[in-house]
Amino acid sequence: MKPSEKLDEIDSSLRGVGYVPDREILITLFLALELGKPILVEGPPGTGKTMLARKAAEALGREFFRIQCYEGITFEQIVGEWNYQKQLLSLERSRISGSPEDVFSEEYFIKRPLLSAFINEKPSLLLIDEIDKADEEVESFLLQALGEKQITVNDLGTFDLRNDILVFLTSNSQRNLLDETRDRCLYIHIDYPDPEREMEIVRAHVPSAPAALVQETVMFINRIRELGVIKKPSIRATVDWLRTLMALGKEHIDRETAEETLGVVIKNRADEGKVRGLVESLDES
């Protein structure tokens, strides 16, 4: 299959699961599959970084695994941990029966996302979400495991990667990632889409929405983002607000409706004050 045909196939598959990609996303995903390289996705919160990974897994028919990183996340929470309670109960049974039992076998080990993704027999997609929230030691461990395609667990053994895994890493740039991480990954920055693409995305999520209302909603959301609000409305917020307007039977956005439903879009008091002037201007339109 020619590269152009593969790109068209990826595009069609993503659109088939409700994700509208741009050219950069298509090229990056194509190259990740061809070169076997991870994808590092950066961009503001609410721009669909996690959604891209989820939809890519769905479109490509891969099983989805997710490591949600946070401050203080440990090896055990990423790879797995021993079920101490089950081990103790087994040891007690062994003591009573006099029959020894190996409590350091897989039966007593609780597998977490990284190990589960590694030993899965089917093609998989692993999302390491918000890796910038984990510390450098964890980041380095993940990088090593993915590079060596092996995970070693003390008292249990070494597990080799068993499938053609596709890896996504997302970051909100809360800290600088290791240079090695960036060197090993393909890179893509996802920002808020331009109005035309956002309208296409919204129509994919709410196909029954009137075209005029879709356009009005998207344009109003874009005006809010330009106000310098602390928490810019996400694409999800655009979709939610459109669905809200439709649920209320509205054919366009009027001042009263905007005031009553602003909580769907704005998530803090300071931003609400900034948007009030924009809402009040609706009477003049």
Secondary structure, DSSP 4 states (H G I P E B T S, - for coil): --HHHHHHHHHHHHHHTT----HHHHHHHHHHHHHT--EEEE--TTSSHHHHHHHHHHHHT-EEEEEE--TT--HHHHTEEE-HHHHHHHHHHHHHH------SSGGGEEE-HHHHHHH-SS-EEEEEETGGGS-HHHHHHHHHHHHHTEEEETTTEEEE--S--EEEEEE--SSPPPHHHHHHSEEEE--PPPHHHHHHHHHHH-TTS-HHHHHHHHHHHHHHHTTT-SSPPPHHHHHHHHHHHHHTT-SS--HHHHHHHGGGT--SHHHHHHHHHHHHGGGG-
